[in-house]
């Protein structure tokens, strides 16, 4: 049986810096709920599933409407397992059940700034152009060409002295991954075994809608940004 689109939310149980991070309360509900709800409300996926090794995460995920048809293996639950490892495992498990997908969207469980519209826009780009990957990106707030490096703990110098006196607006704009989701064209993705170094299309998002959440301070900043985003003050 061939099915078109799957959303895969990757949510293992282990978290070193913020304990139980994937189900910690964020503005009134478990943070994973935002990823699940955005995927379901987008209306573009035949399957919205959570890949986890943790029974509590699985139960919370199901309570918000996600499928958890199987648990993640020990091999893909460790600190060194990659996102590609998890996606490959999920796709293989579905294939064993006779279900094959054309597109996959990997959504992080700590991505409260993902919206149904962002997912719809990304999938529309994917279906129109069929790159290997579509991802949301955000411009660096300061030009990386003007960065310093510190040597021997006391000496600092420009890493790229040729850019030291150039105006910021004259420097090429650089972007980084927003850390929210990735949409894959699986024919290309599987052919490259998950190695996605090129053939990538961007969706540019505002810095107010992006926040790495690795520390408790990050968490507080993310909640403030989320409240701004939903109070129409952006």
FIKOLSE-263173 format. One record per residue (C-alpha): residue number from 1; residue in three letters; x, y, z. Coordinates in pm, whole numbers, plus 50000, padded with zeros to 5 digits. Layout:
<site><num>NUM</num><residuo>Ala</residuo><x>X</x><y>Y</y><z>Z</z></site>
...
***
This chain:
<site><num>1</num><residuo>Unk</residuo><x>50000</x><y>50000</y><z>50000</z></site>
<site><num>2</num><residuo>Unk</residuo><x>50137</x><y>50345</y><z>49907</z></site>
<site><num>3</num><residuo>Unk</residuo><x>50064</x><y>50645</y><z>50129</z></site>
<site><num>4</num><residuo>Unk</residuo><x>50195</x><y>50992</y><z>50061</z></site>
<site><num>5</num><residuo>Unk</residuo><x>50296</x><y>51183</y><z>50373</z></site>
<site><num>6</num><residuo>Unk</residuo><x>50407</x><y>51103</y><z>50727</z></site>
<site><num>7</num><residuo>Unk</residuo><x>50503</x><y>51334</y><z>51014</z></site>
<site><num>8</num><residuo>Unk</residuo><x>50766</x><y>51177</y><z>51241</z></site>
<site><num>9</num><residuo>Unk</residuo><x>50813</x><y>51341</y><z>51580</z></site>
<site><num>10</num><residuo>Unk</residuo><x>51138</x><y>51222</y><z>51737</z></site>
<site><num>11</num><residuo>Unk</residuo><x>51113</x><y>51211</y><z>52117</z></site>
<site><num>12</num><residuo>Unk</residuo><x>51345</x><y>50985</y><z>52309</z></site>
<site><num>13</num><residuo>Unk</residuo><x>51325</x><y>50968</y><z>52687</z></site>
<site><num>14</num><residuo>Unk</residuo><x>51681</x><y>51062</y><z>52779</z></site>
<site><num>15</num><residuo>Unk</residuo><x>51766</x><y>51430</y><z>52826</z></site>
<site><num>16</num><residuo>Unk</residuo><x>52077</x><y>51533</y><z>53014</z></site>
<site><num>17</num><residuo>Unk</residuo><x>52048</x><y>51913</y><z>53044</z></site>
<site><num>18</num><residuo>Unk</residuo><x>51670</x><y>51948</y><z>53093</z></site>
<site><num>19</num><residuo>Unk</residuo><x>51525</x><y>51635</y><z>53257</z></site>
<site><num>20</num><residuo>Unk</residuo><x>51213</x><y>51496</y><z>53082</z></site>
<site><num>21</num><residuo>Unk</residuo><x>51250</x><y>51781</y><z>52835</z></site>
<site><num>22</num><residuo>Unk</residuo><x>51016</x><y>51642</y><z>52570</z></site>
<site><num>23</num><residuo>Unk</residuo><x>50714</x><y>51636</y><z>52802</z></site>
<site><num>24</num><residuo>Unk</residuo><x>50802</x><y>51927</y><z>53033</z></site>
<site><num>25</num><residuo>Unk</residuo><x>50524</x><y>52184</y><z>53073</z></site>
<site><num>26</num><residuo>Unk</residuo><x>50554</x><y>52471</y><z>52825</z></site>
<site><num>27</num><residuo>Unk</residuo><x>50297</x><y>52750</y><z>52862</z></site>
<site><num>28</num><residuo>Unk</residuo><x>50038</x><y>52511</y><z>53000</z></site>
<site><num>29</num><residuo>Unk</residuo><x>50091</x><y>52178</y><z>52827</z></site>
<site><num>30</num><residuo>Unk</residuo><x>50366</x><y>51926</y><z>52747</z></site>
<site><num>31</num><residuo>Unk</residuo><x>50597</x><y>52080</y><z>52490</z></site>
<site><num>32</num><residuo>Unk</residuo><x>50561</x><y>51780</y><z>52256</z></site>
<site><num>33</num><residuo>Unk</residuo><x>50190</x><y>51862</y><z>52225</z></site>
<site><num>34</num><residuo>Unk</residuo><x>50268</x><y>52167</y><z>52010</z></site>
<site><num>35</num><residuo>Unk</residuo><x>50446</x><y>51959</y><z>51746</z></site>
<site><num>36</num><residuo>Unk</residuo><x>50169</x><y>51698</y><z>51742</z></site>
<site><num>37</num><residuo>Unk</residuo><x>49891</x><y>51957</y><z>51718</z></site>
<site><num>38</num><residuo>Unk</residuo><x>50065</x><y>52154</y><z>51441</z></site>
<site><num>39</num><residuo>Unk</residuo><x>50107</x><y>51836</y><z>51236</z></site>
<site><num>40</num><residuo>Unk</residuo><x>49747</x><y>51724</y><z>51286</z></site>
<site><num>41</num><residuo>Unk</residuo><x>49601</x><y>52069</y><z>51224</z></site>
<site><num>42</num><residuo>Unk</residuo><x>49800</x><y>52113</y><z>50902</z></site>
<site><num>43</num><residuo>Unk</residuo><x>49580</x><y>51846</y><z>50745</z></site>
<site><num>44</num><residuo>Unk</residuo><x>49856</x><y>51729</y><z>50512</z></site>
<site><num>45</num><residuo>Unk</residuo><x>49968</x><y>51402</y><z>50671</z></site>
<site><num>46</num><residuo>Unk</residuo><x>49809</x><y>51059</y><z>50643</z></site>
<site><num>47</num><residuo>Unk</residuo><x>50005</x><y>50959</y><z>50955</z></site>
<site><num>48</num><residuo>Unk</residuo><x>50134</x><y>51166</y><z>51249</z></site>
<site><num>49</num><residuo>Unk</residuo><x>50352</x><y>50944</y><z>51466</z></site>
<site><num>50</num><residuo>Unk</residuo><x>50593</x><y>50975</y><z>51756</z></site>
<site><num>51</num><residuo>Unk</residuo><x>50912</x><y>50771</y><z>51768</z></site>
<site><num>52</num><residuo>Unk</residuo><x>51008</x><y>50718</y><z>52131</z></site>
<site><num>53</num><residuo>Unk</residuo><x>51166</x><y>50467</y><z>52367</z></site>
<site><num>54</num><residuo>Unk</residuo><x>50971</x><y>50601</y><z>52665</z></site>
<site><num>55</num><residuo>Unk</residuo><x>50630</x><y>50471</y><z>52776</z></site>
<site><num>56</num><residuo>Unk</residuo><x>50525</x><y>50797</y><z>52943</z></site>
<site><num>57</num><residuo>Unk</residuo><x>50608</x><y>50999</y><z>52632</z></site>
<site><num>58</num><residuo>Unk</residuo><x>50417</x><y>50743</y><z>52424</z></site>
<site><num>59</num><residuo>Unk</residuo><x>50106</x><y>50776</y><z>52639</z></site>
<site><num>60</num><residuo>Unk</residuo><x>50115</x><y>51158</y><z>52634</z></site>
<site><num>61</num><residuo>Unk</residuo><x>50169</x><y>51154</y><z>52258</z></site>
<site><num>62</num><residuo>Unk</residuo><x>49867</x><y>50930</y><z>52207</z></site>
<site><num>63</num><residuo>Unk</residuo><x>49654</x><y>51149</y><z>52434</z></site>
<site><num>64</num><residuo>Unk</residuo><x>49718</x><y>51441</y><z>52197</z></site>
<site><num>65</num><residuo>Unk</residuo><x>49627</x><y>51237</y><z>51890</z></site>
<site><num>66</num><residuo>Unk</residuo><x>49957</x><y>51098</y><z>51762</z></site>
<site><num>67</num><residuo>Unk</residuo><x>50014</x><y>50735</y><z>51669</z></site>
<site><num>68</num><residuo>Unk</residuo><x>50282</x><y>50529</y><z>51843</z></site>
<site><num>69</num><residuo>Unk</residuo><x>50264</x><y>50203</y><z>51645</z></site>
<site><num>70</num><residuo>Unk</residuo><x>50598</x><y>50074</y><z>51776</z></site>
<site><num>71</num><residuo>Unk</residuo><x>50867</x><y>50175</y><z>52022</z></site>
<site><num>72</num><residuo>Unk</residuo><x>51210</x><y>50298</y><z>51921</z></site>
<site><num>73</num><residuo>Unk</residuo><x>51489</x><y>50042</y><z>51935</z></site>
<site><num>74</num><residuo>Unk</residuo><x>51779</x><y>50057</y><z>52178</z></site>
<site><num>75</num><residuo>Unk</residuo><x>52011</x><y>50122</y><z>51882</z></site>
<site><num>76</num><residuo>Unk</residuo><x>51839</x><y>50451</y><z>51797</z></site>
<site><num>77</num><residuo>Unk</residuo><x>51778</x><y>50562</y><z>52157</z></site>
<site><num>78</num><residuo>Unk</residuo><x>52134</x><y>50644</y><z>52260</z></site>
<site><num>79</num><residuo>Unk</residuo><x>52314</x><y>50976</y><z>52275</z></site>
<site><num>80</num><residuo>Unk</residuo><x>52492</x><y>50915</y><z>51945</z></site>
<site><num>81</num><residuo>Unk</residuo><x>52195</x><y>50809</y><z>51732</z></site>
<site><num>82</num><residuo>Unk</residuo><x>52127</x><y>51060</y><z>51456</z></site>
<site><num>83</num><residuo>Unk</residuo><x>51799</x><y>51194</y><z>51324</z></site>
<site><num>84</num><residuo>Unk</residuo><x>51869</x><y>51001</y><z>51004</z></site>
<site><num>85</num><residuo>Unk</residuo><x>51905</x><y>50677</y><z>51205</z></site>
<site><num>86</num><residuo>Unk</residuo><x>51563</x><y>50733</y><z>51362</z></site>
<site><num>87</num><residuo>Unk</residuo><x>51390</x><y>50820</y><z>51035</z></site>
<site><num>88</num><residuo>Unk</residuo><x>51539</x><y>50520</y><z>50856</z></site>
<site><num>89</num><residuo>Unk</residuo><x>51421</x><y>50292</y><z>51135</z></site>
<site><num>90</num><residuo>Unk</residuo><x>51069</x><y>50438</y><z>51128</z></site>
<site><num>91</num><residuo>Unk</residuo><x>51039</x><y>50404</y><z>50751</z></site>
<site><num>92</num><residuo>Unk</residuo><x>51167</x><y>50045</y><z>50763</z></site>
<site><num>93</num><residuo>Unk</residuo><x>50916</x><y>49952</y><z>51034</z></site>
<site><num>94</num><residuo>Unk</residuo><x>50630</x><y>50092</y><z>50826</z></site>
<site><num>95</num><residuo>Unk</residuo><x>50762</x><y>49917</y><z>50517</z></site>
<site><num>96</num><residuo>Unk</residuo><x>50748</x><y>49586</y><z>50707</z></site>
<site><num>97</num><residuo>Unk</residuo><x>50381</x><y>49664</y><z>50769</z></site>
<site><num>98</num><residuo>Unk</residuo><x>50326</x><y>49724</y><z>50400</z></site>
<site><num>99</num><residuo>Unk</residuo><x>50311</x><y>50105</y><z>50421</z></site>
<site><num>100</num><residuo>Unk</residuo><x>50536</x><y>50319</y><z>50200</z></site>
<site><num>101</num><residuo>Unk</residuo><x>50555</x><y>50700</y><z>50201</z></site>
<site><num>102</num><residuo>Unk</residuo><x>50655</x><y>50950</y><z>49936</z></site>
<site><num>103</num><residuo>Unk</residuo><x>50728</x><y>51241</y><z>50173</z></site>
<site><num>104</num><residuo>Unk</residuo><x>50831</x><y>51255</y><z>50539</z></site>
<site><num>105</num><residuo>Unk</residuo><x>50839</x><y>51550</y><z>50775</z></site>
<site><num>106</num><residuo>Unk</residuo><x>51060</x><y>51510</y><z>51080</z></site>
<site><num>107</num><residuo>Unk</residuo><x>50941</x><y>51747</y><z>51354</z></site>
<site><num>108</num><residuo>Unk</residuo><x>51133</x><y>51801</y><z>51674</z></site>
<site><num>109</num><residuo>Unk</residuo><x>50934</x><y>51748</y><z>51997</z></site>
<site><num>110</num><residuo>Unk</residuo><x>51062</x><y>52078</y><z>52142</z></site>
<site><num>111</num><residuo>Unk</residuo><x>50942</x><y>52302</y><z>51860</z></site>
<site><num>112</num><residuo>Unk</residuo><x>50648</x><y>52510</y><z>51989</z></site>
<site><num>113</num><residuo>Unk</residuo><x>50702</x><y>52766</y><z>51711</z></site>
<site><num>114</num><residuo>Unk</residuo><x>50605</x><y>52518</y><z>51439</z></site>
<site><num>115</num><residuo>Unk</residuo><x>50267</x><y>52612</y><z>51295</z></site>
<site><num>116</num><residuo>Unk</residuo><x>50029</x><y>52433</y><z>51059</z></site>
<site><num>117</num><residuo>Unk</residuo><x>50096</x><y>52704</y><z>50798</z></site>
<site><num>118</num><residuo>Unk</residuo><x>50474</x><y>52658</y><z>50812</z></site>
<site><num>119</num><residuo>Unk</residuo><x>50426</x><y>52286</y><z>50752</z></site>
<site><num>120</num><residuo>Unk</residuo><x>50180</x><y>52352</y><z>50469</z></site>
<site><num>121</num><residuo>Unk</residuo><x>50416</x><y>52604</y><z>50305</z></site>
<site><num>122</num><residuo>Unk</residuo><x>50712</x><y>52366</y><z>50334</z></site>
<site><num>123</num><residuo>Unk</residuo><x>50516</x><y>52078</y><z>50185</z></site>
<site><num>124</num><residuo>Unk</residuo><x>50389</x><y>52298</y><z>49901</z></site>
<site><num>125</num><residuo>Unk</residuo><x>50750</x><y>52388</y><z>49816</z></site>
<site><num>126</num><residuo>Unk</residuo><x>50845</x><y>52022</y><z>49834</z></site>
<site><num>127</num><residuo>Unk</residuo><x>50567</x><y>51905</y><z>49605</z></site>
<site><num>128</num><residuo>Unk</residuo><x>50630</x><y>52183</y><z>49354</z></site>
<site><num>129</num><residuo>Unk</residuo><x>51009</x><y>52155</y><z>49329</z></site>
<site><num>130</num><residuo>Unk</residuo><x>51093</x><y>51812</y><z>49478</z></site>
<site><num>131</num><residuo>Unk</residuo><x>51430</x><y>51897</y><z>49637</z></site>
<site><num>132</num><residuo>Unk</residuo><x>51576</x><y>51642</y><z>49873</z></site>
<site><num>133</num><residuo>Unk</residuo><x>51492</x><y>51858</y><z>50176</z></site>
<site><num>134</num><residuo>Unk</residuo><x>51300</x><y>52171</y><z>50278</z></site>
<site><num>135</num><residuo>Unk</residuo><x>51391</x><y>52331</y><z>50610</z></site>
<site><num>136</num><residuo>Unk</residuo><x>51312</x><y>52652</y><z>50800</z></site>
<site><num>137</num><residuo>Unk</residuo><x>51616</x><y>52873</y><z>50847</z></site>
<site><num>138</num><residuo>Unk</residuo><x>51688</x><y>53201</y><z>51024</z></site>
<site><num>139</num><residuo>Unk</residuo><x>51951</x><y>53466</y><z>50942</z></site>
<site><num>140</num><residuo>Unk</residuo><x>52244</x><y>53496</y><z>51181</z></site>
<site><num>141</num><residuo>Unk</residuo><x>52179</x><y>53803</y><z>51394</z></site>
<site><num>142</num><residuo>Unk</residuo><x>52545</x><y>53909</y><z>51360</z></site>
<site><num>143</num><residuo>Unk</residuo><x>52756</x><y>53850</y><z>51047</z></site>
<site><num>144</num><residuo>Unk</residuo><x>52971</x><y>53541</y><z>51108</z></site>
<site><num>145</num><residuo>Unk</residuo><x>53235</x><y>53687</y><z>50875</z></site>
<site><num>146</num><residuo>Unk</residuo><x>53311</x><y>53941</y><z>51149</z></site>
<site><num>147</num><residuo>Unk</residuo><x>53372</x><y>53682</y><z>51421</z></site>
<site><num>148</num><residuo>Unk</residuo><x>53671</x><y>53662</y><z>51656</z></site>
<site><num>149</num><residuo>Unk</residuo><x>53870</x><y>53361</y><z>51771</z></site>
<site><num>150</num><residuo>Unk</residuo><x>54050</x><y>53342</y><z>52105</z></site>
<site><num>151</num><residuo>Unk</residuo><x>54397</x><y>53189</y><z>52116</z></site>
<site><num>152</num><residuo>Unk</residuo><x>54581</x><y>53076</y><z>52429</z></site>
<site><num>153</num><residuo>Unk</residuo><x>54290</x><y>53209</y><z>52638</z></site>
<site><num>154</num><residuo>Unk</residuo><x>54418</x><y>53569</y><z>52624</z></site>
<site><num>155</num><residuo>Unk</residuo><x>54478</x><y>53669</y><z>52262</z></site>
<site><num>156</num><residuo>Unk</residuo><x>54189</x><y>53748</y><z>52030</z></site>
<site><num>157</num><residuo>Unk</residuo><x>54192</x><y>53817</y><z>51657</z></site>
<site><num>158</num><residuo>Unk</residuo><x>53953</x><y>53845</y><z>51364</z></site>
<site><num>159</num><residuo>Unk</residuo><x>53899</x><y>53505</y><z>51208</z></site>
<site><num>160</num><residuo>Unk</residuo><x>53847</x><y>53669</y><z>50869</z></site>
<site><num>161</num><residuo>Unk</residuo><x>54048</x><y>53996</y><z>50872</z></site>
<site><num>162</num><residuo>Unk</residuo><x>53949</x><y>54071</y><z>50512</z></site>
<site><num>163</num><residuo>Unk</residuo><x>53595</x><y>54145</y><z>50637</z></site>
<site><num>164</num><residuo>Unk</residuo><x>53691</x><y>54342</y><z>50950</z></site>
<site><num>165</num><residuo>Unk</residuo><x>53625</x><y>54687</y><z>50804</z></site>
<site><num>166</num><residuo>Unk</residuo><x>53335</x><y>54600</y><z>50575</z></site>
<site><num>167</num><residuo>Unk</residuo><x>52988</x><y>54728</y><z>50655</z></site>
<site><num>168</num><residuo>Unk</residuo><x>52754</x><y>54459</y><z>50785</z></site>
<site><num>169</num><residuo>Unk</residuo><x>52499</x><y>54532</y><z>50513</z></site>
<site><num>170</num><residuo>Unk</residuo><x>52762</x><y>54466</y><z>50246</z></site>
<site><num>171</num><residuo>Unk</residuo><x>52841</x><y>54117</y><z>50370</z></site>
<site><num>172</num><residuo>Unk</residuo><x>52670</x><y>53810</y><z>50228</z></site>
<site><num>173</num><residuo>Unk</residuo><x>52381</x><y>53704</y><z>50454</z></site>
<site><num>174</num><residuo>Unk</residuo><x>52427</x><y>53368</y><z>50627</z></site>
<site><num>175</num><residuo>Unk</residuo><x>52154</x><y>53145</y><z>50767</z></site>
<site><num>176</num><residuo>Unk</residuo><x>52132</x><y>52861</y><z>51015</z></site>
<site><num>177</num><residuo>Unk</residuo><x>51889</x><y>52577</y><z>51074</z></site>
<site><num>178</num><residuo>Unk</residuo><x>51593</x><y>52690</y><z>51284</z></site>
<site><num>179</num><residuo>Unk</residuo><x>51588</x><y>52348</y><z>51452</z></site>
<site><num>180</num><residuo>Unk</residuo><x>51216</x><y>52289</y><z>51404</z></site>
<site><num>181</num><residuo>Unk</residuo><x>51140</x><y>52045</y><z>51124</z></site>
<site><num>182</num><residuo>Unk</residuo><x>51264</x><y>51893</y><z>50797</z></site>
<site><num>183</num><residuo>Unk</residuo><x>51057</x><y>51782</y><z>50500</z></site>
<site><num>184</num><residuo>Unk</residuo><x>51212</x><y>51506</y><z>50288</z></site>
<site><num>185</num><residuo>Unk</residuo><x>51146</x><y>51373</y><z>49941</z></site>
<site><num>186</num><residuo>Unk</residuo><x>51201</x><y>51012</y><z>50030</z></site>
<site><num>187</num><residuo>Unk</residuo><x>51306</x><y>50883</y><z>49689</z></site>
<site><num>188</num><residuo>Unk</residuo><x>51612</x><y>51108</y><z>49703</z></site>
<site><num>189</num><residuo>Unk</residuo><x>51657</x><y>51080</y><z>50081</z></site>
<site><num>190</num><residuo>Unk</residuo><x>51671</x><y>50701</y><z>50078</z></site>
<site><num>191</num><residuo>Unk</residuo><x>51894</x><y>50697</y><z>49772</z></site>
<site><num>192</num><residuo>Unk</residuo><x>52146</x><y>50908</y><z>49966</z></site>
<site><num>193</num><residuo>Unk</residuo><x>52087</x><y>50706</y><z>50287</z></site>
<site><num>194</num><residuo>Unk</residuo><x>51992</x><y>51018</y><z>50482</z></site>
<site><num>195</num><residuo>Unk</residuo><x>52294</x><y>51227</y><z>50383</z></site>
<site><num>196</num><residuo>Unk</residuo><x>52150</x><y>51568</y><z>50299</z></site>
<site><num>197</num><residuo>Unk</residuo><x>52431</x><y>51810</y><z>50220</z></site>
<site><num>198</num><residuo>Unk</residuo><x>52274</x><y>51979</y><z>49918</z></site>
<site><num>199</num><residuo>Unk</residuo><x>51953</x><y>51997</y><z>49711</z></site>
<site><num>200</num><residuo>Unk</residuo><x>51794</x><y>52186</y><z>50002</z></site>
<site><num>201</num><residuo>Unk</residuo><x>51525</x><y>52455</y><z>49982</z></site>
<site><num>202</num><residuo>Unk</residuo><x>51473</x><y>52712</y><z>50261</z></site>
<site><num>203</num><residuo>Unk</residuo><x>51180</x><y>52869</y><z>50435</z></site>
<site><num>204</num><residuo>Unk</residuo><x>51310</x><y>53184</y><z>50605</z></site>
<site><num>205</num><residuo>Unk</residuo><x>51154</x><y>53255</y><z>50946</z></site>
<site><num>206</num><residuo>Unk</residuo><x>51181</x><y>53538</y><z>51196</z></site>
<site><num>207</num><residuo>Unk</residuo><x>51429</x><y>53521</y><z>51482</z></site>
<site><num>208</num><residuo>Unk</residuo><x>51132</x><y>53581</y><z>51715</z></site>
<site><num>209</num><residuo>Unk</residuo><x>50998</x><y>53242</y><z>51608</z></site>
<site><num>210</num><residuo>Unk</residuo><x>51322</x><y>53051</y><z>51670</z></site>
<site><num>211</num><residuo>Unk</residuo><x>51483</x><y>52942</y><z>51995</z></site>
<site><num>212</num><residuo>Unk</residuo><x>51721</x><y>52659</y><z>52076</z></site>
<site><num>213</num><residuo>Unk</residuo><x>51599</x><y>52498</y><z>52399</z></site>
<site><num>214</num><residuo>Unk</residuo><x>51900</x><y>52338</y><z>52565</z></site>
<site><num>215</num><residuo>Unk</residuo><x>51907</x><y>52506</y><z>52906</z></site>
<site><num>216</num><residuo>Unk</residuo><x>51656</x><y>52636</y><z>53161</z></site>
<site><num>217</num><residuo>Unk</residuo><x>51733</x><y>52992</y><z>53047</z></site>
<site><num>218</num><residuo>Unk</residuo><x>51659</x><y>52891</y><z>52688</z></site>
<site><num>219</num><residuo>Unk</residuo><x>51327</x><y>52752</y><z>52809</z></site>
<site><num>220</num><residuo>Unk</residuo><x>51228</x><y>53080</y><z>52973</z></site>
<site><num>221</num><residuo>Unk</residuo><x>51324</x><y>53280</y><z>52663</z></site>
<site><num>222</num><residuo>Unk</residuo><x>51125</x><y>53042</y><z>52443</z></site>
<site><num>223</num><residuo>Unk</residuo><x>50814</x><y>53086</y><z>52659</z></site>
<site><num>224</num><residuo>Unk</residuo><x>50846</x><y>53465</y><z>52636</z></site>
<site><num>225</num><residuo>Unk</residuo><x>50882</x><y>53447</y><z>52257</z></site>
<site><num>226</num><residuo>Unk</residuo><x>50586</x><y>53210</y><z>52233</z></site>
<site><num>227</num><residuo>Unk</residuo><x>50367</x><y>53448</y><z>52431</z></site>
<site><num>228</num><residuo>Unk</residuo><x>50470</x><y>53737</y><z>52207</z></site>
<site><num>229</num><residuo>Unk</residuo><x>50399</x><y>53531</y><z>51899</z></site>
<site><num>230</num><residuo>Unk</residuo><x>50049</x><y>53453</y><z>52018</z></site>
<site><num>231</num><residuo>Unk</residuo><x>49963</x><y>53796</y><z>52152</z></site>
<site><num>232</num><residuo>Unk</residuo><x>50003</x><y>53957</y><z>51810</z></site>
<site><num>233</num><residuo>Unk</residuo><x>50300</x><y>54166</y><z>51918</z></site>
<site><num>234</num><residuo>Unk</residuo><x>50554</x><y>54039</y><z>51669</z></site>
***
